[in-house]
Amino acid sequence: MSPTSETANGGRRLVIVESPAKAKTIKGYLGPGYVVEASVGHIRDLPGSAAEVPAKYKGRPWARLGVNVDEDFEPLYVVNSDKKDQVKKLKELLAESDELYLATDEDREGEAIAWHLREVLKPKVPVRRMVFHEITRDAIREAVANPRELNQRLVDAQETRRILDRLYGFEVSPVLWKKVMPRLSAGRVQSVATRLVVERERERIAFRSAEYWDLTGTFAATGPTAGAAGDPGEVEAFTARLVSVDGRRVAQGRDFGPDGALRDPGRVTHLDEANARALAAGLAGTDFAVRAVESKPYRRSPYAPFRTTTLQQEASRKLGMGAKATMQVAQRLYENGFITYMRTDSITLSDTAVAAARTQVAQLYGADYLPERPRSYAGKVKNAQEAHEAIRPSGDRFRTPAETGLTGEQFRLYELIWKRTVASQMKDAVGQSVTVRVGGRAADGRECEFTASGKVITFHGFLKAYVEGADDPEAELDDRERRLPRVAEGDPLAAREMSADGHATKPPARYTEATLIKELEEREIGRPSTYASIISTILDRRYVFKKGTALVPSFLSFAVVNLLEQHFGRLVDYDFTARMEDDLDRIAAGEAESVPWLHRFYFGESTPGDGTDAAEGAGAAAAADGDHLGGLKELVTDLGAIDAREVSSFRVDDDIVLRVGRYGPYLEGPAEPGADGEAGTRRADVPEELPPDELTPELARELLAKPTGDHELGTDPETGRPIVARDGRYGPYVTEVLPEDTPKTGKNAVKPRTASLFRSMALDTVTLEDALRLLSLPRVVGTDPESGAEITAQNGRYGPYLKKGTDSRSLSSEDQLFTITLEEALAIYAQPKQRGRAAAKPPLKELGTDPVTERPVVVKDGRFGPYVTDGETNATLRRDDDVETITPERGYELLAEKRAKGPAKKTAKKAAAKKAPAKKTAAKKATTKKTAAKKTATAKTAAKKTPAKKAPAKTAAKKATTERTTAGAGASSRSGDTG
């Protein structure tokens, strides 16, 4: 039934979607007989804390898990505290409706949200499941006309994953709290992803670089055709690299192992600097000739349309956007009807989409670029569970980027998707690839052979529309041509230049967001739709930080992974995690049952008939173990074997150990012998942002050699108390040492005077005089003769300032705190207070042009610290970012993430009593008494009905939470597999 005919029949339909933005778009496509409202993500979930567990379940052994492991792993669902008002609203709307349409996303998570809505709302009217993968007028009307039933298999599959992740996280995380550090977390996918990053860093630490040399020659023809005019693109000279000497291949980087030694010394010639330079000198004046010319056709087919992970990878390479920012922007494009659903494993296009793409190819590039038959693409993702198309522009006619009216990140991401989709229906790029081999004899008789490779594209095909990026910044892109002169076998050549080039092998590159996503997908760990949240989690938990675009593991993550590998080995095993994913997909397909499978995972007992016996399916892959499902409960019960100190200790050198303590990483090494002749132990903090592979024995000794502890500066002549300088977690400071019997707690507690060092001061050069001056702050400058108010000079969080009552004025330098006079202070106060911005400070660093906004990006010093800006968007540098070392790519990424979040929503002030505007003062006064009485009565009634309901503060907090959730409804409110 179409929306118009339904409206004519006088019915009323309630349509529920996940986000307000999606609701707004869909509302415009439906008639007045429809009410479209958002659930704002999941309305209920497992309890997030003990406070959310209903009273009747508290005290039960399984209550903390939110899953009754003794009764078939029955989940305990509670309505989220910040969704209760929304649920109430939905119930009220439902009471006035004749039909309910659940229009959440068509994947596991969306199906689960729809099921929870049905369970909580308990509708007494017909319920329809409305599904679509693009938000266009036709798609929405088609979905209304052809609803389906809820897919219980998808619901069960999501529930099984949710229970599994809850058991894993809530059982393993407390082990980390006890043995490593409080408030850590473990997860089925996040812990494995962290292990991948840590293992790469271990490889970098163990890596030993090797040096190797080769030659590069610049050659030109010397025959009768040399210098003759040819095609406009013809080149005269070309460069070639030395590949063999006396028939033996010259060693390149790939011939060396991570230990710096040659893998097979007998098969290659390793040139050092002396040999390379001698060989170059021996080839001076040598007659060279072309020994062979090999030519073969070049053909490159278009890339498949985007799925979730390939979109994240390309957005990272080309736009500098992180996975989270990419998904946030894609979510907005989908909700506003610009692209199809963005969480998909599929690379197929519908017939309508193929026709739209082919039409645009013909219109924009001409019939020569259009293949005779439409192209189709087969999926590569194992057990792809999403029932959608690839990510593409929505509709049966694609809007060009210029037609969308989009700006910023949304424009750039849409353009990327549009280009990739159109290019997927274009002809192959074709051309010729050529390899030329050049030979010559050195003065000492050694035969040397050089090679040069070229590529000429004769028809660009799809490359006219789209060229895929590369993870390796030195890699050559597909549309890059390398032209060589036309030469034939036997042609004489002369070497115009011969240079010896030195190289060093490099450690394996750290993962970026793009390459980590690619690695997880190739190992079949987790699901593509969850990778953005997984990476966000390991960054938020401080397991990983960013250095430019590279993901660097913290020392904390080394301790966590060390514990998990030693005592929960299978839980972070890559194959084990992938096989669990297979089992979960088999449960979703109805080939296995969830309860017996969860029973075996948690209790470690084999249950007949669960479809996951060791002889079949994924279990067969772990014959050595008997079965890949172990007993999690038993693993987390016996913690006696875990040595907390051992798992958090890592040897840096023979006598130096790095330990991860509750307050961060630190070094332990031998101290100088004391008066008794015995050597003690010395400790030194390690900067948290230091990449682990940079902590060499030399740097460790340097850190240990730095003065630590108290720097005794002398005695305060007024109090007689010692004054010391210390290095605290928030920077260096000076303080006084109170007598041992000074009360530190209670009414009579005395706090020592403390002051931070100025920026111009250093811990090893600060003097007693400096310290006493710092401790004298705030300094009374004088009294304002007009108001009688005292004026003081103080050093605050944002720098030095003057204070007179509630009026503060900034000072230009720290030295003014001690030198400013009353007259100077009064002159400052005589000036009108600057309400606007101060004069712009010069930038601290210039980063280049933002690829999205095409505006210059700089680093500036702001009130809350350094930040990057392109003039429109500001993004504060994170803890791991440094002004000196921040790269342009990191700056662009911070801006992309900030823009993806959208403008900050202003928190609405709660009108507690909703006071009426003072239109008529007299009337207002007359009604005051009545209103007051009414309020009292209302308060009494409310107290009677809800004795435990305290708190307007709670309500305000609740409202604020709801607003925050609403702001990020589309992407962040889905509770999927966050691992």
ZANU-279708 format. One record per residue (C-alpha): x, y, z. Coordinates in steps of 0.1 Angstrom, whole numbers, plus 5000, padded with zeros to 4 digits. Layout:
<sites>
XYZ/...
</sites>
This chain:
<sites>
500050005000/501550334990/501950625015/499250834997/496650554996/497350475032/496750835042/493550835022/492350555043/492750765074/495250535093/498250645113/501550475111/504550505135/507850465118/510850415142/514450465129/517750485149/518750855145/517051195144/518851285112/517550975095/514051045108/514151395094/515051275059/512550995058/509751215071/510051425040/509351125018/506251005036/502751155038/501051325068/499650995079/503150895091/504950985123/508650925121/510550905153/514150805164/515050545190/518450715192/520350395189/519850095212/517150155238/518249865261/521349655267/523049445293/523749645325/526749865322/527449865359/526249715392/524050015398/522049925367/521249575378/517649555391/517349505428/515749155425/518949025408/521549185429/523448935450/523248655425/526648525414/526048605377/524448955382/527749145376/527948985342/524349075332/524148715318/522648425337/525348165329/523547905349/520247925329/521247885293/523148225292/519948415295/520748795290/519449045315/518349345295/517749685311/516450005294/519350245293/518950525318/519350795292/516750635270/513850615294/512350945283/512650845247/510950505254/508150685271/507750915241/507650615217/505050445238/502850755238/503150785200/502450415196/499250445216/497950685190/499050465160/497350195140/500550025128/504150015138/506950015112/510449925125/512850085100/516250035116/519249935095/519249605077/522149435094/522549235126/522749545148/519749705132/517749385134/518549365171/517449725177/514149655160/513649335181/514349525214/511949795203/509249535198/510049375232/509949695251/507049875234/504849565234/502749685205/499049585203/498949695166/500349515136/504249535134/506149545101/509849535095/510749805069/514149775053/516049975027/519750035019/519350385006/517250685017/515550804985/511850864979/511550554957/513450334981/511450445011/508150404994/509150064981/510149965017/506750075030/504849885003/506949565009/507649505046/508849175060/508948995093/511849035118/514748805110/515148615143/518448445131/520048795127/518748885162/520148565177/523448615160/523848965174/522748845209/525348565208/528148805199/526949055226/526948785253/530348645242/531848995243/530349065277/531748735291/535148805276/535349165287/533849135322/535848825331/539248915316/539349285324/539349245362/542449025358/544249325342/543049545370/544549315396/547849235378/548649535357/546649855364/543149955374/540450055348/541949855319/539849655295/540149345274/538049245244/537648965219/538849175190/540449475207/543049265225/544049085193/544249415174/546549545202/548649235200/549149295163/550449645169/552649525198/554149235177/555049485149/556849695175/558649395188/559849325153/561149685151/562949645184/564649325173/565449465139/569049525129/569749735099/572149635071/573949855047/574249775010/575349964979/574649954942/575150164911/572850384891/573750474855/572350734832/572550604796/572050754761/572150604726/575350674706/574350534673/573350714641/569750774654/570950934686/569451274691/567051234662/563651384665/560851144675/557551154691/556751454714/556951224744/560251064733/563151064758/566851064750/568450944783/567250694809/568450564842/569150194850/570150024882/572949764885/571449414890/574349174885/578149144885/579648844867/576248674865/575548704903/572748924914/573649234934/572149224969/569049444975/567149515007/564949205003/567948975005/568649065042/566848925072/565649115102/568949035119/570849235092/572548925077/572148805042/569548525038/571548345012/575148485009/576148224982/573648354956/574248724957/577048974956/577049224985/578649554976/579949775003/580850144998/584450084988/583549814963/580750014948/582850324943/585750124928/583249954904/581850284894/585350424887/586150104867/583050154845/584050514835/584550524798/583150174793/581250104761/577749974769/575249804747/571649694749/571649324756/567849264756/564549444752/561449274766/558049424758/554749294770/551149424771/550049614802/546449584813/544749704845/541149644854/539049884875/538849844913/535649704928/533149954943/533750034980/532749815009/533249935045/536949855049/538149965015/536350295020/538150335054/541450255038/541150495009/539850775030/542850735052/545250735023/543751005002/541851235027/543851175058/540751065077/540750805105/538350515104/536050665130/535851005112/535250825079/532250635093/530850945110/530951135077/529550835058/526750805083/525651165077/525851115039/523650805042/521150965066/520751265043/520151045012/523451084994/524950734995/523750385002/524250205036/527850225046/528249915067/528549645041/530749355031/529349354996/530949484964/528049414941/525949684924/522249654916/521049674880/519850024886/523150134900/525049974871/522850154846/523350484864/527150444864/527250344827/525050644818/527550874835/530550714819/529050774785/528051134794/531251244811/533951034793/532450924760/531350594745/534950484740/535350444778/532250224782/532649844780/530249644759/528849464789/528249574825/530949474849/530149254879/532249194910/532448884932/532748934969/535948844986/534848865022/534348535039/530848485054/529748835043/526548875064/525349215052/522449205027/523249525009/525049654978/528449814978/528750174990/527650394961/525850724954/522150674961/519250684935/518850564900/520650874887/523950964904/524451324914/527851454904/529751594934/529151954921/525351884920/525151774957/525752114973/528051934999/531152095014/534151995034/534651635044/531151535032/531951664997/535351494996/534051155008/531051164984/533451254956/535650954964/532650714965/531250864933/534450834914/535150484925/531550374916/531650534881/535250394874/534050044883/531950044851/534750174828/537049994804/540549854814/543550074811/545949934785/549549994774/552949844771/555549764798/559149744787/562349614804/565749704789/568949524799/572249714795/575649544797/579249654799/582649534811/584549714839/588249794837/589049504859/587149264836/583949224856/580749194836/578049424848/574449434838/571949714845/568149714840/565549974834/561749934834/559250154816/555550174812/553450354786/549650384790/548150394755/544450404768/543850524803/540350374806/539050384842/542250564853/540750884838/538250874867/539950714896/543350594908/543650394940/546050524967/548950324982/549950255019/553650275010/554450645003/557250544980/555050314959/554250404923/550550464915/548850284887/548550584864/552250674866/554150634833/557850574829/558950634794/562150484779/563850574746/563250344716/566250114716/566849774701/569149484711/572749554702/572349934702/575450104716/575050324747/577250564766/577050624803/576650994809/576850944847/577650654870/576950704907/577350474937/574350474960/574250354996/571050205012/570050075046/567349815053/564349955072/562449795100/558849685091/556549985090/554250045119/550549995112/548450285102/544650275107/544350175070/546949885072/545649755105/542149735091/543549555061/545449315083/542449235105/540349165074/542948945058/543248745090/539348725092/539348865127/536249055138/533849205113/534449505090/531649705105/533349705139/536949795129/536450175134/535150125169/537949875177/540650125167/538950405185/538850185217/542550095217/543450465212/541050575239/542350305263/545950435258/547050095245/548050275213/548950635204/549650805171/552850935158/551851105126/549550845111/551450545125/549950345154/552550315182/551950075211/552450215246/554550035272/551249965290/550049765260/553249555261/552449455297/548749375289/549749165258/552448995277/549948885304/547348775279/549948575258/551348395288/548148315307/545348355281/547248245250/544248105231/542148415237/544548635218/545548365192/544848495157/543648155144/541548095175/539848435171/539148375134/537648035141/535448185167/534248425140/533448125118/531447955146/529448275151/528648285114/527547925115/525248005144/523848295124/523248055094/521447805116/524147545113/525047555150/523247645183/524347935204/523647805239/525747485237/528547685220/528547955247/528447675274/531647525259/533347865256/532647965292/532647625311/534947435287/532647135286/531746955254/528046935248/526746675223/524746815194/525947165194/527347145159/530847255169/532546925178/536246905173/535846675144/533846915123/533847285113/536247515130/537147275158/538947045134/541547315129/542647275165/543246905168/546346965189/544247125215/541346885211/539047185206/539647555202/536947645228/538447645263/536847715297/537048095303/535648065338/538447835349/541148055332/540048365352/539648185385/543148055390/545348375391/547948245414/550348155386/550348515373/553348715386/552349075382/555849205384/557148955358/554449035332/555149405335/558949385333/561049405302/564749385300/566449675282/570049585289/571849335311/571449555342/568449775332/564749675333/561749865322/558649815344/555049925339/553750055372/550350185383/551450535375/553250465342/556450315328/559750355346/563350225345/565250035372/569050025371/572050005394/572850325414/576350435425/577550255456/576650435488/578750505519/578550145530/579950035496/576749855485/575149955452/571550045453/568750075427/568050385408/564750465391/563750705363/560350775347/560050705310/558150955289/554750795281/554950915245/558250755238/557950485211/559150155226/561650085197/563350415206/564150305241/567750195235/570250095263/572050425256/568850625261/567950425292/571350505308/570850865299/567450875317/568850695347/571650945349/569351245352/568951375387/565851235404/564151285437/564351605458/566751875448/567652035480/567852415474/568352535510/566352655540/563652925541/565253195564/561753295576/560352945585/563452745588/561852475566/563852295539/562952405503/563252135476/562552115438/560851805424/559751675391/556051585393/553651425368/552451765358/555851925355/558652055378/557752245410/559252375443/557752305477/558652325514/559252015536/557052015567/558151865600/557251495604/554751565632/552751805611/549151685608/548351595572/544651515576/541751645596/540751995607/544252095617/545951965585/548652175571/549552185534/553052275523/553452575501/553952465464/554552655432/555252535396/558452645379/558152915352/558652805317/561952975316/563252775346/564752425347/564852175375/568652145375/569252525375/566552665398/567952835429/566752895464/566153255456/563953155426/562052905448/561353165475/560153415450/557753155435/556453055469/555753415477/553053425451/550453555449/552053895455/550054195468/550754475443/548754745462/545254875468/543055045443/542555405457/539055435441/537455105452/539755005480/540054655465/543354475468/545254405436/547354085435/549753935409/549153565404/550353275383/547553065369/546852775346/546753005316/549653225326/550453535348/547653775356/546354055379/543354015401/541154285417/538054135432/536453945403/538254145376/541253965361/543754105335/546453915318/550154005321/552453975291/555353795309/556053585341/558653835352/555954095356/554653905386/557554035406/558254365389/554854525382/554054835403/550754965416/550855245390/551455005361/548654785374/546255075377/547155175341/546254825329/542954845348/542255185333/542155035299/538754885288/538654515293/539354335261/536254125253/537254015219/540253825208/543753935216/546154015187/546853705168/550053525177/552353405150/551953035142/554252785159/554552575128/553252565092/552052225080/550952285044/547652275026/544752065039/543651815012/540051865021/539552245025/542652345004/543452595031/546852645048/547152455080/549252585109/549952505146/549052775170/549452825208/545952865224/544552915258/544252545263/547552455246/548752405210/546152335183/546052295145/543752515124/542952575088/541252905096/537752745099/538252435121/540452415152/541652085167/543652065200/546851855198/546551525218/548851415246/550951215222/551351505197/554351745198/554652075181/558152005169/557451655155/553851675143/553551585106/551251745081/549351425077/548651415115/547451775114/545051695086/543751395104/543051585136/541051845116/539251575097/538151405130/537051745144/535051825113/533451485113/532051545147/530151845134/529552165154/529352135192/525852125204/525052395230/523652245262/520152385267/519652535301/516952355319/514052575328/513352425362/510052585368/509552725333/508953085345/506553285324/507953595308/507253915328/504654055305/502354185332/504154245365/500954305384/499353985371/502453795379/502453925415/498853825420/499453465409/502653415429/500953275460/498753045440/501652915419/503752855451/500952655467/500552455435/504252385434/504252265470/501352035463/502951895432/506251845451/504351655478/502551435453/505751355435/507551275467/504651045476/504750855443/508450825440/510150815474/513550725460/513550985432/515851255445/517451485424/516851745399/520651695394/520051345382/517451475358/519651745345/522451495340/520151265323/519051535299/522651625292/523451265285/520451235261/521651535242/525151405239/523851065227/521451235202/524351435188/526151115178/523150895174/523850745140/527250595145/528050585182/524850445197/525150105181/526549875207/527849605182/530949405186/533249665201/535549385212/
</sites>
